[in-house]
Protein backbone atom coordinates (compact mmCIF):
# COMPACT_ATOMS: atom_id res chain seq x y z
CA UNK A 1 0.00 0.00 0.00
CA UNK A 2 1.25 3.47 -0.91
CA UNK A 3 0.46 5.86 1.93
CA UNK A 4 0.58 9.59 1.26
CA UNK A 5 0.03 10.60 4.88
CA UNK A 6 -1.57 9.78 8.22
CA UNK A 7 -3.79 11.90 10.46
CA UNK A 8 -3.20 10.42 13.90
CA UNK A 9 -6.44 11.59 15.50
CA UNK A 10 -9.86 12.67 14.27
CA UNK A 11 -13.31 12.99 15.80
CA UNK A 12 -14.97 13.80 12.47
CA UNK A 13 -14.14 11.09 9.97
CA UNK A 14 -15.94 8.06 11.42
CA UNK A 15 -19.38 8.77 12.92
CA UNK A 16 -19.26 8.81 16.71
CA UNK A 17 -15.82 7.22 16.99
CA UNK A 18 -12.28 8.37 17.67
CA UNK A 19 -10.28 7.50 14.60
CA UNK A 20 -7.03 7.85 12.70
CA UNK A 21 -7.02 8.46 8.95
CA UNK A 22 -4.70 6.86 6.44
CA UNK A 23 -4.50 8.80 3.18
CA UNK A 24 -3.80 6.35 0.36
CA UNK A 25 -1.68 7.67 -2.49
CA UNK A 26 -3.28 8.09 -5.92
CA UNK A 27 -6.69 8.94 -7.40
CA UNK A 28 -7.84 8.77 -11.03
CA UNK A 29 -10.36 11.58 -10.53
CA UNK A 30 -9.42 15.26 -10.74
CA UNK A 31 -12.19 17.08 -8.88
CA UNK A 32 -11.57 20.81 -9.14
CA UNK A 33 -12.21 21.35 -5.43
CA UNK A 34 -10.00 18.48 -4.20
CA UNK A 35 -8.49 19.25 -0.79
CA UNK A 36 -5.82 16.57 -1.07
CA UNK A 37 -3.97 17.35 -4.33
CA UNK A 38 -0.72 15.94 -2.94
CA UNK A 39 -2.32 12.49 -2.77
CA UNK A 40 -3.59 12.34 -6.38
CA UNK A 41 -0.47 11.25 -8.27
CA UNK A 42 -0.77 7.48 -8.79
CA UNK A 43 2.92 7.20 -9.72
CA UNK A 44 4.19 8.81 -6.50
CA UNK A 45 5.75 6.46 -3.97
CA UNK A 46 3.95 7.76 -0.88
CA UNK A 47 5.47 9.24 2.24
CA UNK A 48 4.75 6.73 4.98
CA UNK A 49 6.03 3.17 5.14
CA UNK A 50 3.22 0.63 5.65
CA UNK A 51 5.15 -1.17 8.40
CA UNK A 52 5.68 2.11 10.27
CA UNK A 53 1.94 2.82 10.00
CA UNK A 54 1.04 -0.61 11.38
CA UNK A 55 3.52 -0.17 14.24
CA UNK A 56 1.90 3.19 15.02
CA UNK A 57 -1.51 1.52 15.11
CA UNK A 58 -0.28 -1.02 17.65
CA UNK A 59 0.42 1.89 20.00
CA UNK A 60 -3.19 3.13 19.50
CA UNK A 61 -4.98 -0.11 20.47
CA UNK A 62 -7.72 0.72 23.00
CA UNK A 63 -7.01 4.45 22.51
CA UNK A 64 -8.63 4.76 19.06
CA UNK A 65 -11.81 3.00 17.94
CA UNK A 66 -11.63 3.17 14.14
CA UNK A 67 -9.18 3.51 11.28
CA UNK A 68 -10.46 5.26 8.16
CA UNK A 69 -8.94 4.57 4.75
CA UNK A 70 -9.16 7.77 2.74
CA UNK A 71 -7.10 9.41 0.04
CA UNK A 72 -6.62 9.81 -2.79
CA UNK A 73 -8.72 6.77 -3.60
CA UNK A 74 -8.15 3.75 -1.33
CA UNK A 75 -9.80 1.36 -3.81
CA UNK A 76 -6.78 1.76 -6.12
CA UNK A 77 -4.50 -0.05 -3.66
CA UNK A 78 -4.10 -3.71 -4.71
CA UNK A 79 -3.37 -4.89 -1.14
CA UNK A 80 -6.26 -2.95 0.44
CA UNK A 81 -8.12 -6.11 1.61
CA UNK A 82 -5.02 -7.58 3.27
CA UNK A 83 -4.10 -4.31 5.00
CA UNK A 84 -7.68 -3.81 6.22
CA UNK A 85 -7.76 -7.36 7.60
CA UNK A 86 -4.49 -6.75 9.46
CA UNK A 87 -5.82 -3.50 10.92
CA UNK A 88 -9.09 -5.17 11.89
CA UNK A 89 -7.17 -7.86 13.83
CA UNK A 90 -5.89 -5.06 16.08
CA UNK A 91 -9.52 -4.53 17.11
CA UNK A 92 -10.31 -1.36 15.17
CA UNK A 93 -13.46 -0.66 13.22
CA UNK A 94 -12.68 -0.09 9.54
CA UNK A 95 -13.95 2.99 7.70
CA UNK A 96 -13.64 3.81 4.01
CA UNK A 97 -13.96 7.14 2.22
CA UNK A 98 -14.43 6.50 -1.48
CA UNK A 99 -15.67 7.84 -4.78
CA UNK A 100 -16.41 4.25 -5.84
CA UNK A 101 -14.18 4.39 -8.88
CA UNK A 102 -13.07 0.71 -8.61
CA UNK A 103 -16.25 -1.36 -8.10
CA UNK A 104 -14.48 -4.74 -8.08
CA UNK A 105 -12.19 -3.67 -5.24
CA UNK A 106 -15.15 -2.28 -3.32
CA UNK A 107 -16.77 -5.70 -3.65
CA UNK A 108 -13.61 -7.31 -2.26
CA UNK A 109 -13.60 -5.19 0.91
CA UNK A 110 -17.33 -5.00 1.67
CA UNK A 111 -17.13 -7.96 4.04
CA UNK A 112 -14.29 -6.30 5.99
CA UNK A 113 -15.40 -2.70 6.39
CA UNK A 114 -17.80 -1.38 9.03
CA UNK A 115 -18.73 2.02 7.59
CA UNK A 116 -18.43 3.80 4.23
CA UNK A 117 -18.53 7.51 3.44
CA UNK A 118 -19.56 7.37 -0.24
CA UNK A 119 -19.06 10.51 -2.34
CA UNK A 120 -21.70 11.07 -4.98
CA UNK A 121 -20.24 13.78 -7.16
CA UNK A 122 -23.35 14.71 -9.19
CA UNK A 123 -25.89 12.93 -11.41
CA UNK A 124 -24.17 9.88 -12.88
CA UNK A 125 -24.39 11.06 -16.49
CA UNK A 126 -22.66 14.34 -15.60
CA UNK A 127 -19.92 12.94 -13.34
CA UNK A 128 -17.16 13.92 -15.74
CA UNK A 129 -18.05 17.61 -15.22
CA UNK A 130 -16.85 17.25 -11.62
CA UNK A 131 -14.27 14.45 -11.75
CA UNK A 132 -12.89 15.13 -15.26
CA UNK A 133 -12.76 11.33 -15.68
CA UNK A 134 -15.14 10.17 -18.47
CA UNK A 135 -16.10 6.75 -17.05
CA UNK A 136 -16.40 7.81 -13.42
CA UNK A 137 -20.22 8.03 -13.32
CA UNK A 138 -20.73 4.48 -14.60
CA UNK A 139 -18.17 3.16 -12.10
CA UNK A 140 -19.65 5.09 -9.17
CA UNK A 141 -23.18 3.87 -9.91
CA UNK A 142 -21.92 0.29 -10.07
CA UNK A 143 -20.15 0.71 -6.73
CA UNK A 144 -23.13 2.32 -5.05
CA UNK A 145 -25.33 -0.59 -6.13
CA UNK A 146 -22.79 -3.03 -4.66
CA UNK A 147 -22.72 -1.05 -1.42
CA UNK A 148 -26.52 -1.08 -1.21
CA UNK A 149 -26.56 -4.86 -1.64
CA UNK A 150 -24.20 -5.31 1.31
CA UNK A 151 -24.91 -5.19 5.01
CA UNK A 152 -22.63 -2.21 5.76
CA UNK A 153 -23.42 1.12 7.40
CA UNK A 154 -22.81 4.06 5.11
CA UNK A 155 -23.37 7.73 4.42
CA UNK A 156 -23.84 9.27 0.98
CA UNK A 157 -22.60 12.82 0.60
CA UNK A 158 -22.09 15.37 -2.13
CA UNK A 159 -19.79 18.37 -2.17
CA UNK A 160 -21.83 21.24 -3.57
CA UNK A 161 -19.56 22.67 -6.23
CA UNK A 162 -22.40 24.49 -7.98
CA UNK A 163 -20.08 25.74 -10.71
CA UNK A 164 -20.27 22.20 -12.13
CA UNK A 165 -23.46 20.79 -10.60
CA UNK A 166 -26.79 22.01 -12.00
CA UNK A 167 -30.04 22.21 -10.07
CA UNK A 168 -31.38 19.37 -12.23
CA UNK A 169 -28.43 17.16 -11.23
CA UNK A 170 -29.35 17.62 -7.57
CA UNK A 171 -32.96 16.58 -8.21
CA UNK A 172 -31.83 13.54 -10.19
CA UNK A 173 -29.53 12.40 -7.40
CA UNK A 174 -32.26 13.00 -4.81
CA UNK A 175 -34.74 10.91 -6.85
CA UNK A 176 -32.17 8.18 -7.40
CA UNK A 177 -31.39 7.94 -3.67
CA UNK A 178 -35.07 7.91 -2.76
CA UNK A 179 -35.73 5.12 -5.25
CA UNK A 180 -32.90 3.13 -3.67
CA UNK A 181 -34.48 3.52 -0.25
CA UNK A 182 -31.74 5.77 1.14
CA UNK A 183 -33.09 7.92 3.94
CA UNK A 184 -30.55 10.75 4.23
CA UNK A 185 -28.24 12.73 1.94
CA UNK A 186 -25.43 14.86 3.32
CA UNK A 187 -24.79 18.05 1.33
CA UNK A 188 -21.34 19.45 2.06
CA UNK A 189 -20.38 23.07 1.56
CA UNK A 190 -17.65 23.40 -1.08
CA UNK A 191 -14.58 25.32 0.06
CA UNK A 192 -11.90 26.22 -2.46
CA UNK A 193 -8.42 26.70 -1.06
CA UNK A 194 -5.68 28.64 -2.80
CA UNK A 195 -2.82 31.00 -1.98
CA UNK A 196 -5.29 33.87 -1.42
CA UNK A 197 -7.11 31.89 1.30
CA UNK A 198 -10.41 30.01 1.40
CA UNK A 199 -13.41 30.73 -0.78
CA UNK A 200 -16.87 29.25 -0.16
CA UNK A 201 -19.08 28.29 -3.10
CA UNK A 202 -22.59 29.52 -2.15
CA UNK A 203 -25.07 26.80 -1.20
CA UNK A 204 -28.24 26.27 -3.26
CA UNK A 205 -31.03 28.69 -2.35
CA UNK A 206 -33.87 27.68 -0.04
CA UNK A 207 -36.25 26.94 -2.93
CA UNK A 208 -33.87 24.29 -4.29
CA UNK A 209 -33.20 22.78 -0.86
CA UNK A 210 -36.95 22.59 -0.19
CA UNK A 211 -37.50 20.85 -3.53
CA UNK A 212 -34.77 18.31 -2.73
CA UNK A 213 -36.25 17.73 0.72
CA UNK A 214 -39.47 16.55 -0.93
CA UNK A 215 -37.53 13.47 -2.04
CA UNK A 216 -35.07 12.85 0.77
CA UNK A 217 -34.03 14.16 4.16
CA UNK A 218 -30.92 16.34 3.85
CA UNK A 219 -28.17 17.40 6.23
CA UNK A 220 -26.21 20.50 5.32
CA UNK A 221 -22.61 20.12 6.48
CA UNK A 222 -20.47 23.22 6.79
CA UNK A 223 -16.74 23.17 7.53
S1 LIG B 1 -12.23 11.79 -5.74
FE1 LIG B 1 -11.60 12.77 -3.81
S2 LIG B 1 -9.36 12.53 -3.74
FE2 LIG B 1 -10.00 12.12 -5.85
S3 LIG B 1 -9.81 14.11 -6.90
FE3 LIG B 1 -11.93 13.95 -6.19
S4 LIG B 1 -11.96 14.97 -4.19
FE4 LIG B 1 -9.78 14.51 -4.69
Boltz pocket constraint, residues with backbone or C-beta under 6 A from the ligand:
constraints:
  - pocket:
      binder: B
      contacts: [[A, 27], [A, 28], [A, 29], [A, 30], [A, 31], [A, 33], [A, 34], [A, 35], [A, 36], [A, 40], [A, 71], [A, 72], [A, 73], [A, 99]]
      max_distance: 6.0
